[in-house]
Amino acid sequence: MKDKVMGIGIVCDLTGLTERQIRYYEERQLVFPVRSKGGARKYSFEDVERLKEINDKLRDGFHTFELRKPGRLCCE
């Protein structure tokens, strides 16, 4: 597993997305942050790139269900 080191605020700065957008993508099972002991979401650089890709594709007209990775479960 890639290191999950960034909080959601840093990810917002790097992607230009809002916290709400990022949480929505998580709800739609498009990105899978880990949780710290305190419950804070932690993201990797790979997650940041995935979020940018998701946002680009949604702007191009894709739907969230089309962007799910095959075989990926919410708890992986």
QUIDAFEN-V321186 format. One record per helix or strand. SS is the DSSP state (A for helix, B for strand). FROM is the first residue (numbers start at 1). TO is the last residue. If there is no record, write none. Layout:
# QUIDAFEN-V321186
ss | from | to
SS | FROM | TO
SS | FROM | TO
This chain:
# QUIDAFEN-V321186
ss | from | to
B | 6 | 6
A | 8 | 15
A | 19 | 27
B | 34 | 35
B | 41 | 43
A | 45 | 59
A | 64 | 66
